[in-house]
Amino acid sequence: MMQDVSESPAVDGSITQLADSEDNDAGNGTGLQENQEAAPEEGSSNGGGSGSSSPEPPEPWSPRYTATFSEHVVKDGAAVTFTIIVKQNDLTIQVLQRVYEDFEYLEHCVITDQPSDGIIVPPLPARPTTDAALTETTSKKHMGKGSKTLLADNFQKNRLQLQRYLELLLSHPVLGRSNRLESFLTVKQAPPRAKMKRGLLAKLSDSLETRRAVVPDCEEFFQRERAWITRALPLTLQFDAAFHQFIYANQRLLQQSEYMVTALRLFAGPSNTKHECSEMAQLTHAVSVFIQAMETNRMEGESELLEVECSSGAGVELWRRQMEAEGSMLQGRTTLLLSYQHCNRALDKAKPNRKEAAEKAKKGAEEAFESCSDVARHEIKRLHRIRCAELTELLLQYGRLQLAAATRRRAVLATALTAIKADGQA
């Protein structure tokens, strides 16, 4: 059994430290009146203040560590080992070996150790695919049943996704203070690799999501956000699927170009073949030049697709998972709303000898709901800012990549055409 990480409390300070990352956003009210005014837009300083809001946001949070993943990824059976270089103040303090199960345990600890009502927890990326049978099935599904080509393991994409996961945790104004996270990055020994399982309570909680979703919210800000996620998440799922279909279509195209190169090589014959007919020799040389150009562009295309999948593909998946995490947070807030409404009804019906207990339960439910709402509002605004910046950079990066790849392909074909013309004029 590997050494366990520290059991000390995960957060130093109040949950209201979440306002660290905000640009002096004023806390908007979370009053429970039926005729409540719409929540102010981001950046507005108007609106009633909640009792659980921080009156003066503390200094902005700055990550204490940076975590960079080495390109050296090792696969041993079903285990994929990643190397993490941890730095503090630009000085390397630790070089770690971690497998995916370690990140699952970290996610479990970070979630369970935090007062996480209202926090949008950064989503853990999907597990790397290591099953050979599954890889074969996936390859035949996307490359064609008759294809003998297997889709290569893309552990570089997994590496970049896990690195981004740690970056989001470290930069979070509340989760970044977690002692569990600090131990994960500074203790050489990996945490216990206990397999996390969803229990009965989690499954029962999922069964209530439909009921929670139809409960109208008492604040327009959150009602709009819930409606936006309801509309946008299915579209994001469709876009994610269409993007991967685009990747697979390009992989099939590269596969066909490889077949074409093989056929042309059979036509041209060995490079040292001498032809008595000058026209045939000239044609064979032209075909050889064209083959070389196609082979160069095919290899460039494979590298380009890998880069696109590691950058744009990973970004699209992260966006989808962030929306799901935000939806999960809003569902938790709706649960607190239902609890508060239940306590209100119980107080109205309470007998005199139980009035005090009902009043206390109602007050606790109200404080929990308002605290969650304050945190959630900051979290949503913060996530939107991060998401907009990342989406902009993602589109720019994809455009630059496509332009550079097209320029290289054009240069290769232009060089081949010049060589063929020169040989024809000789």
C-alpha positions as CSV (number, residue, x, y, z in Angstrom):
1,M,0.0,0.0,0.0
2,M,1.3,3.4,-1.0
3,Q,1.6,6.2,1.5
4,D,-1.6,8.2,1.9
5,V,-1.7,11.9,1.4
6,S,-2.3,14.3,4.3
7,E,-5.7,14.2,6.1
8,S,-5.5,17.9,7.1
9,P,-8.3,20.2,6.2
10,A,-8.4,21.1,2.5
11,V,-9.2,24.8,2.7
12,D,-7.7,27.6,4.6
13,G,-10.2,30.3,5.1
14,S,-13.8,30.9,4.2
15,I,-15.6,29.8,1.1
16,T,-16.1,33.4,0.3
17,Q,-12.4,33.5,-0.8
18,L,-13.9,32.5,-4.2
19,A,-14.2,36.2,-4.9
20,D,-10.4,36.3,-5.2
21,S,-10.6,35.8,-8.9
22,E,-13.3,38.3,-9.5
23,D,-12.5,41.8,-10.9
24,N,-14.2,43.4,-7.9
25,D,-17.6,42.0,-8.9
26,A,-20.2,43.3,-6.4
27,G,-22.3,40.5,-4.8
28,N,-25.8,40.4,-6.2
29,G,-28.7,39.6,-4.0
30,T,-30.1,36.1,-3.6
31,G,-33.4,37.2,-2.0
32,L,-36.2,34.7,-2.1
33,Q,-39.1,37.1,-3.0
34,E,-41.4,35.9,-5.7
35,N,-41.2,39.2,-7.6
36,Q,-37.4,39.5,-7.6
37,E,-35.7,41.7,-10.0
38,A,-33.4,40.2,-12.6
39,A,-29.8,39.7,-11.5
40,P,-27.4,42.3,-12.9
41,E,-25.2,41.4,-15.8
42,E,-21.5,40.6,-15.2
43,G,-19.5,43.7,-14.4
44,S,-22.5,45.5,-12.9
45,S,-22.2,46.8,-9.4
46,N,-25.9,47.2,-8.8
47,G,-28.1,44.8,-6.9
48,G,-28.8,43.9,-3.3
49,G,-26.0,42.4,-1.3
50,S,-26.4,38.9,0.2
51,G,-25.7,38.4,3.8
52,S,-23.1,35.7,3.0
53,S,-21.1,37.8,0.5
54,S,-17.7,39.1,1.1
55,P,-17.9,42.9,1.6
56,E,-14.3,43.4,0.5
57,P,-12.8,40.8,-1.8
58,P,-9.3,39.8,-0.7
59,E,-6.2,39.9,-3.0
60,P,-6.4,37.8,-6.2
61,W,-5.3,34.2,-5.9
62,S,-2.0,33.2,-7.5
63,P,-1.2,29.5,-8.0
64,R,1.6,28.3,-5.6
65,Y,2.8,25.6,-8.0
66,T,3.0,24.9,-11.7
67,A,2.7,21.4,-13.1
68,T,4.1,20.5,-16.6
69,F,3.8,17.0,-18.1
70,S,6.8,15.5,-19.8
71,E,6.2,14.2,-23.4
72,H,7.6,10.9,-22.2
73,V,4.5,8.7,-21.6
74,V,4.9,5.0,-20.7
75,K,2.3,2.3,-21.3
76,D,2.6,-0.9,-19.3
77,G,-0.3,-3.2,-19.9
78,A,-3.4,-1.3,-18.8
79,A,-1.5,1.4,-16.9
80,V,-0.3,4.6,-18.6
81,T,2.3,6.5,-16.5
82,F,2.7,10.2,-16.9
83,T,5.7,12.2,-15.7
84,I,4.9,15.5,-14.0
85,I,7.5,18.3,-13.4
86,V,6.4,20.4,-10.4
87,K,7.9,23.9,-10.0
88,Q,7.6,26.6,-7.4
89,N,8.9,30.1,-8.1
90,D,10.4,28.7,-11.4
91,L,12.4,26.1,-9.4
92,T,11.8,22.4,-9.9
93,I,10.9,20.9,-6.6
94,Q,9.6,17.5,-7.6
95,V,9.4,15.1,-10.6
96,L,6.5,12.7,-10.1
97,Q,5.2,9.5,-11.7
98,R,1.4,9.3,-11.8
99,V,-1.2,7.0,-13.4
100,Y,-4.8,7.9,-14.2
101,E,-6.1,6.2,-11.0
102,D,-4.1,8.7,-9.0
103,F,-6.0,11.6,-10.7
104,E,-9.3,9.8,-9.9
105,Y,-8.3,9.7,-6.3
106,L,-7.3,13.3,-6.3
107,E,-10.6,14.4,-7.8
108,H,-12.4,12.4,-5.1
109,C,-10.4,14.0,-2.3
110,V,-10.7,17.5,-3.7
111,I,-14.5,17.2,-4.1
112,T,-15.2,15.5,-0.7
113,D,-12.8,17.8,1.3
114,Q,-14.2,21.1,0.0
115,P,-17.3,23.0,1.1
116,S,-18.2,22.8,-2.6
117,D,-21.8,24.0,-2.7
118,G,-21.7,26.5,-5.6
119,I,-18.2,25.6,-6.8
120,I,-17.8,24.4,-10.4
121,V,-15.2,21.7,-10.0
122,P,-12.9,21.3,-13.0
123,P,-13.8,18.1,-14.8
124,L,-11.5,15.2,-14.9
125,P,-10.7,14.1,-18.5
126,A,-11.6,10.7,-19.8
127,R,-9.5,7.6,-19.0
128,P,-6.9,6.7,-21.6
129,T,-7.9,3.8,-23.9
130,T,-5.6,0.9,-23.3
131,D,-7.9,-2.1,-24.3
132,A,-6.6,-3.6,-27.6
133,A,-10.0,-5.1,-28.4
134,L,-11.8,-1.8,-27.9
135,T,-9.1,0.0,-30.0
136,E,-9.8,-2.6,-32.8
137,T,-13.5,-2.1,-32.6
138,T,-13.2,1.7,-32.7
139,S,-10.8,1.5,-35.6
140,K,-13.2,-0.6,-37.7
141,K,-16.1,1.6,-36.8
142,H,-14.4,4.8,-38.0
143,M,-12.0,3.5,-40.6
144,G,-14.2,0.9,-42.2
145,K,-14.9,-2.7,-41.5
146,G,-12.5,-3.9,-44.1
147,S,-9.7,-1.6,-42.9
148,K,-6.7,-3.3,-41.3
149,T,-5.5,0.1,-40.0
150,L,-5.7,0.5,-36.2
151,L,-6.1,4.0,-34.7
152,A,-2.9,4.8,-32.8
153,D,-3.0,5.5,-29.1
154,N,-3.1,9.2,-28.5
155,F,-1.6,9.5,-25.1
156,Q,-0.2,12.9,-25.9
157,K,-3.8,14.2,-26.0
158,N,-4.4,12.5,-22.6
159,R,-1.2,14.2,-21.3
160,L,-2.3,17.6,-22.4
161,Q,-5.8,17.1,-21.0
162,L,-4.5,16.0,-17.6
163,Q,-2.0,18.9,-17.5
164,R,-4.9,21.4,-18.2
165,Y,-6.9,19.7,-15.4
166,L,-4.2,20.4,-12.9
167,E,-3.8,23.9,-14.2
168,L,-7.5,24.6,-13.6
169,L,-7.3,23.1,-10.1
170,L,-4.2,25.1,-9.2
171,S,-5.6,28.4,-10.5
172,H,-9.0,28.0,-8.7
173,P,-9.2,30.5,-5.8
174,V,-10.7,27.8,-3.5
175,L,-9.6,24.4,-4.8
176,G,-6.1,25.7,-5.4
177,R,-5.7,26.0,-1.6
178,S,-6.4,22.3,-1.1
179,N,-3.9,20.5,1.0
180,R,-4.8,17.3,-0.8
181,L,-3.7,19.0,-4.1
182,E,-0.5,20.2,-2.5
183,S,0.3,16.7,-1.2
184,F,-0.4,15.2,-4.7
185,L,2.2,17.6,-6.2
186,T,4.8,17.6,-3.5
187,V,4.8,14.0,-2.1
188,K,6.9,11.7,-4.2
189,Q,4.9,8.6,-3.2
190,A,1.6,8.3,-5.1
191,P,-1.6,8.3,-3.1
192,P,-3.5,5.0,-2.6
193,R,-4.9,3.9,-5.9
194,A,-8.4,3.0,-4.6
195,K,-10.9,2.5,-7.3
196,M,-13.7,5.1,-7.0
197,K,-17.2,3.7,-7.5
198,R,-20.5,5.4,-7.7
199,G,-22.7,4.3,-4.9
200,L,-26.5,3.9,-4.5
201,L,-26.9,7.4,-3.2
202,A,-25.3,8.8,-6.4
203,K,-27.6,6.8,-8.6
204,L,-30.6,7.9,-6.6
205,S,-29.4,11.5,-6.9
206,D,-29.2,11.1,-10.7
207,S,-32.8,9.9,-10.7
208,L,-33.9,13.3,-9.2
209,E,-32.3,15.4,-11.8
210,T,-35.4,15.5,-14.0
211,R,-37.5,16.7,-11.1
212,R,-34.9,19.4,-10.1
213,A,-34.6,20.6,-13.7
214,V,-38.3,21.6,-13.9
215,V,-38.3,23.5,-10.6
216,P,-38.4,27.2,-11.6
217,D,-35.6,29.3,-10.1
218,C,-36.2,32.3,-7.8
219,E,-33.4,34.3,-9.6
220,E,-33.4,35.3,-13.2
221,F,-29.6,35.0,-13.4
222,F,-29.6,31.3,-12.6
223,Q,-32.8,30.6,-14.5
224,R,-31.2,32.0,-17.7
225,E,-28.0,30.0,-17.0
226,R,-30.0,26.8,-16.6
227,A,-31.9,27.5,-19.8
228,W,-28.7,28.2,-21.7
229,I,-27.1,24.9,-20.6
230,T,-30.2,23.0,-21.5
231,R,-30.0,24.4,-25.1
232,A,-26.3,24.5,-25.5
233,L,-25.2,21.2,-24.0
234,P,-26.9,19.0,-26.7
235,L,-25.4,21.3,-29.4
236,T,-22.0,20.9,-27.9
237,L,-22.3,17.2,-27.8
238,Q,-23.3,17.3,-31.5
239,F,-20.3,19.5,-32.3
240,D,-18.0,17.2,-30.4
241,A,-19.2,14.2,-32.4
242,A,-19.0,16.1,-35.7
243,F,-15.5,17.3,-35.0
244,H,-14.3,13.7,-34.3
245,Q,-16.1,12.6,-37.5
246,F,-14.1,15.3,-39.3
247,I,-10.9,13.8,-37.8
248,Y,-11.8,10.3,-38.8
249,A,-12.7,11.4,-42.4
250,N,-9.3,12.9,-42.8
251,Q,-7.7,9.8,-41.4
252,R,-9.6,7.7,-44.0
253,L,-8.4,10.2,-46.7
254,L,-4.8,9.8,-45.6
255,Q,-5.2,6.0,-45.7
256,Q,-6.5,6.2,-49.3
257,S,-3.6,8.4,-50.3
258,E,-1.3,5.7,-48.9
259,Y,-3.0,3.1,-51.1
260,M,-2.6,5.4,-54.1
261,V,1.1,5.9,-53.4
262,T,1.5,2.1,-53.2
263,A,-0.3,1.6,-56.6
264,L,1.9,4.3,-58.2
265,R,5.0,2.7,-56.9
266,L,4.0,-0.6,-58.5
267,F,3.5,1.2,-61.8
268,A,6.8,3.1,-61.6
269,G,8.8,0.0,-60.6
270,P,12.2,0.0,-58.8
271,S,14.1,3.3,-58.9
272,N,17.1,1.7,-60.6
273,T,15.0,0.4,-63.5
274,K,16.3,1.5,-66.9
275,H,13.8,2.2,-69.7
276,E,14.8,2.0,-73.4
277,C,12.0,4.4,-74.3
278,S,12.9,8.0,-73.2
279,E,9.2,8.9,-72.9
280,M,8.6,6.0,-70.5
281,A,11.7,7.0,-68.5
282,Q,10.4,10.6,-68.3
283,L,7.0,9.4,-67.2
284,T,8.4,7.1,-64.6
285,H,10.5,9.9,-63.2
286,A,7.5,12.3,-63.1
287,V,5.5,9.6,-61.2
288,S,8.4,9.1,-58.7
289,V,8.5,12.9,-58.1
290,F,4.7,12.9,-57.6
291,I,4.9,9.9,-55.2
292,Q,7.5,11.7,-53.1
293,A,5.3,14.8,-52.9
294,M,2.3,12.8,-51.9
295,E,4.2,10.8,-49.3
296,T,5.6,14.1,-47.8
297,N,2.1,15.6,-47.6
298,R,0.6,12.4,-46.1
299,M,3.1,12.5,-43.3
300,E,2.5,16.2,-42.8
301,G,-1.2,15.5,-42.7
302,E,-0.8,12.8,-40.0
303,S,1.2,15.3,-37.9
304,E,-1.4,18.0,-38.5
305,L,-4.3,15.8,-37.5
306,L,-2.5,14.7,-34.3
307,E,-1.9,18.4,-33.4
308,V,-5.5,19.3,-34.2
309,E,-6.9,16.5,-32.0
310,C,-4.5,17.4,-29.2
311,S,-5.4,21.0,-29.2
312,S,-8.9,21.7,-30.8
313,G,-10.2,18.2,-30.0
314,A,-9.1,18.4,-26.3
315,G,-10.5,22.0,-26.1
316,V,-14.0,20.9,-27.4
317,E,-14.1,18.0,-24.9
318,L,-13.1,20.3,-22.0
319,W,-15.8,22.8,-22.9
320,R,-18.4,20.0,-23.0
321,R,-17.3,18.6,-19.6
322,Q,-17.2,22.1,-18.1
323,M,-20.8,22.6,-19.1
324,E,-21.7,19.3,-17.6
325,A,-19.9,20.3,-14.4
326,E,-21.7,23.6,-14.3
327,G,-25.0,21.8,-14.8
328,S,-24.2,19.5,-11.9
329,M,-23.4,22.5,-9.7
330,L,-26.7,24.1,-10.6
331,Q,-28.6,20.9,-9.8
332,G,-27.0,21.0,-6.3
333,R,-28.1,24.5,-5.8
334,T,-31.6,23.5,-6.9
335,T,-31.5,20.8,-4.2
336,L,-30.7,23.5,-1.6
337,L,-33.6,25.6,-2.9
338,L,-36.0,22.7,-2.5
339,S,-34.7,22.1,1.0
340,Y,-35.3,25.8,1.9
341,Q,-38.8,25.7,0.5
342,H,-39.5,22.5,2.4
343,C,-38.3,24.2,5.7
344,N,-40.5,27.2,5.0
345,R,-43.6,24.9,4.6
346,A,-42.6,23.0,7.7
347,L,-42.3,26.2,9.7
348,D,-45.8,27.3,8.6
349,K,-47.2,24.0,9.8
350,A,-45.1,23.6,12.9
351,K,-46.9,23.2,16.3
352,P,-45.9,25.7,19.0
353,N,-43.6,23.2,20.8
354,R,-41.7,22.6,17.5
355,K,-41.7,26.2,16.3
356,E,-38.2,26.9,17.5
357,A,-36.6,23.8,15.9
358,A,-38.4,24.6,12.6
359,E,-37.2,28.2,12.7
360,K,-33.7,27.0,13.3
361,A,-33.9,24.5,10.4
362,K,-35.3,27.2,8.1
363,K,-32.6,29.7,9.0
364,G,-29.9,27.1,8.3
365,A,-31.4,26.1,5.0
366,E,-31.7,29.8,4.0
367,E,-28.1,30.5,4.9
368,A,-26.9,27.4,3.0
369,F,-28.8,28.4,-0.1
370,E,-27.7,32.0,-0.1
371,S,-24.1,31.1,0.5
372,C,-24.3,28.6,-2.4
373,S,-25.9,31.3,-4.7
374,D,-23.2,33.8,-3.9
375,V,-20.4,31.4,-4.7
376,A,-22.2,30.0,-7.8
377,R,-22.6,33.5,-9.2
378,H,-18.9,34.2,-9.0
379,E,-18.1,30.8,-10.3
380,I,-20.3,31.1,-13.4
381,K,-18.9,34.6,-14.3
382,R,-15.4,33.4,-13.8
383,L,-16.0,30.3,-16.0
384,H,-17.5,32.4,-18.7
385,R,-14.5,34.6,-18.8
386,I,-12.1,31.6,-19.0
387,R,-14.2,29.9,-21.5
388,C,-14.5,32.9,-23.9
389,A,-10.7,33.5,-23.7
390,E,-9.9,29.8,-24.4
391,L,-12.4,29.5,-27.2
392,T,-10.9,32.6,-28.9
393,E,-7.4,31.2,-28.6
394,L,-8.7,27.8,-29.8
395,L,-10.1,29.2,-33.0
396,L,-7.0,31.3,-33.6
397,Q,-4.7,28.4,-33.0
398,Y,-6.8,26.2,-35.4
399,G,-6.7,28.9,-38.1
400,R,-3.0,29.3,-37.8
401,L,-2.5,25.6,-37.9
402,Q,-4.6,25.2,-41.0
403,L,-2.9,28.1,-42.8
404,A,0.6,26.8,-42.0
405,A,-0.3,23.3,-43.1
406,A,-1.8,24.5,-46.4
407,T,1.2,26.6,-47.1
408,R,3.5,23.6,-46.5
409,R,1.5,21.4,-48.8
410,R,1.4,24.0,-51.5
411,A,5.1,24.4,-51.3
412,V,5.7,20.7,-51.6
413,L,3.4,20.4,-54.6
414,A,4.9,23.5,-56.3
415,T,8.4,22.0,-55.9
416,A,7.2,18.7,-57.4
417,L,5.6,20.5,-60.3
418,T,8.7,22.6,-61.0
419,A,10.8,19.4,-61.1
420,I,8.4,17.6,-63.4
421,K,8.3,20.6,-65.8
422,A,12.1,20.9,-65.8
423,D,12.5,17.2,-66.6
424,G,10.0,17.5,-69.5
425,Q,11.9,20.4,-71.0
426,A,15.3,18.7,-70.7
